[in-house]
């Protein structure tokens, strides 16, 4: 951020690609951006540039003037200026010396080469990025000079891992504790600390040679004392230097990123085709005309000529060349979003030296706010968007539809309103609901029947799995995506063609649970102390007040509670409530006294209690020390900041198991409170982004004190906020790229393209890597030789009021040729022959067995079938939708 805040960028071309890059780098927070363009707004721009409006076209504004104010308001800390001067072969380029990075879009290749040469020859070099997009094809080129140092090639947080053992050998081998994988590569370096025995290693850095996923060699340790126990190692990041060639050099022998390994030749084919397109423009002063066969053949001939000049020749693809010729004048806004995201990340790399730069070309051919922008530009007919969240300050640097005055307003309503400014004719319905089982009466099958496809930008696995299951049961395409920092993925799920998300569910759980005993007594790393502090916040300020209020809501009045307790009636939660009342502070000084007592409880008495139970010399049955890594012995903290009243004592506490005398005392206290106080507490919802509410102050301070007590290095406020707030890092560049890729696949889904056309994508803009893969083909499960089904199949049976379970089984057999041996509704087993009494159910009606609500028209049942061979497991079948009447079936299908 410091580097970016000192950097200026020159960006030429305010078309679809240029405005995407402008948006992303301004949101990122560079010092200054100069937007350059000399063209006027045209009707064409309304479908590709989300910052140009109809009035800009009517008033014949220049594009750069139209977008300037809208780009500038994205981030008030960035200086955004405009330039409309001519940029051509005779322009004096010395003005570029004021910039650290130059980005060109919509610029002739000859002019790109001239400007690139100028930038490369400066000392230090001006970082250069050239971007082009013609129809379905695009390219990005980077040149950051002869020697470009990167301080952090991957951006991955350095892991700290505990050590199980270090051999006294040449080479010495380090083994990770509990078979944790170290994730290291040979040649990387690690630093050690907290080692007992082989203490010479503490504080020094050693280069590693990987032995296995769980161990690595670190050179000669034979002269050191034997390793005893403990120790932590951390990977040290070593700067790396990259060398770049000029565009002139790279045109003939390009270093290309290969996104799709099933088509390794495609990047070079696209490279040759786009150079030929540049030559066509130079010769004809225009792009090929749409559908002109003569222009296609001219372009094909030029591509073959270009291919002959390449160091590594490629087989020219005539169909690709003709397709490029046919649509070169077009502009696909989702492609601009995807390429703009990639190019913007390269700008940030150029300015900061963080992450591995692109070397040197990427070319290709055909989330949230970004999704809506793409839908608006594409002219989608109707969009229903729902999100229960409110806009937070941290959203502003990546969600470009939001502004500071939108904070604490609903995301969906605000985004919908902003999207209408891009396309006023878009029909958009904004809602504030979660899509989950609790809202299934709203997002029911009738709702899904009105959709063509479902697009998700969810942040957790559970929600993904649920929406996937609803999309499959309603045979709707699902376009799923997500980002984490510089990483992103897209997954395309199409009815009857691909597997679903749940079919190959391999995602890890959202977060690794920390064992309760570790949090309570044996924290080993800062994450443990932060989670402990967050738990204390929830317990004290959220859970207990909620329990308190729930108790009173469940009873008619305080007097009623008092009367029932006087009669000796046991009331669940009653004494916990009285306990809270008896401790509730009534003035600020009381709060301070309670806080002082809590300090001693958490940071002194707890440590003393643990050391009393487990003295420092405690040993386990095998003779090893109890207090050894990862267990850290606590050190009691003394409160020594101010003078305190040593006579202060805790308010009287009530035990949960009480004697009759204590019970009478509790009732007496309750009587006193009822007559004098309001019996309500206000639960606090943890809010990490409001520095005035004290929430982060509590968590940061409590975590730091506990860390000191256990000799753990404390975290700063930002790291504490990230961990306590469970923040998933998100940046504008990755968000734009993933949303563009999804919108491209949406075009294919709506267009009815075949299976081979769909592509899933994973990318990491930090490395950089982009991987396109084919979607997984849907599998069919064989029940009998002539009977099979896939996840997309759904059988149906229509009954009536007197339709019995036996009738249902017979109907399945007659309609589908196989008889069910088990019928289940949700978690309820309707018919399992081996279960006692289930044979009698055959005569019961389906209405009686299922007990549907009055408005329920159908249910989905799970059935299975007898195996062909005895002893085999029952065979699964597709879901069977049972309609309670013909009228129900007709209305549902309508």
Beta strands, then each sheet from edge to edge (+ up, - down):
strand 1: 8-12
strand 2: 32-36
strand 3: 79-83
strand 4: 101-105
strand 5: 127-134
strand 6: 137-143
strand 7: 148-150
strand 8: 160-166
strand 9: 173-176
strand 10: 189-196
strand 11: 205-207
strand 12: 209-212
strand 13: 215-217
strand 14: 229-236
strand 15: 240-242
strand 16: 256-257
strand 17: 361-365
strand 18: 382-386
strand 19: 427-431
strand 20: 453-456
strand 21: 477-484
strand 22: 487-493
strand 23: 759-764
strand 24: 769-774
strand 25: 781-784
strand 26: 787-789
strand 27: 794-798
strand 28: 820-825
strand 29: 828-832
strand 30: 858-865
strand 31: 875-876
strand 32: 879-883
sheet 1: 3+ 2+ 1+ 4+ 5+ 6- 17+ 16+
sheet 2: 7+ 15-
sheet 3: 11+ 10- 14+ 8- 9+ 13- 12+
sheet 4: 18+ 19+
sheet 5: 20+ 21+ 22- 23+ 24-
sheet 6: 25+ 26-
sheet 7: 27+ 32+ 30- 28+ 29-
sheet 8: 27+ 32+ 30- 31+
end
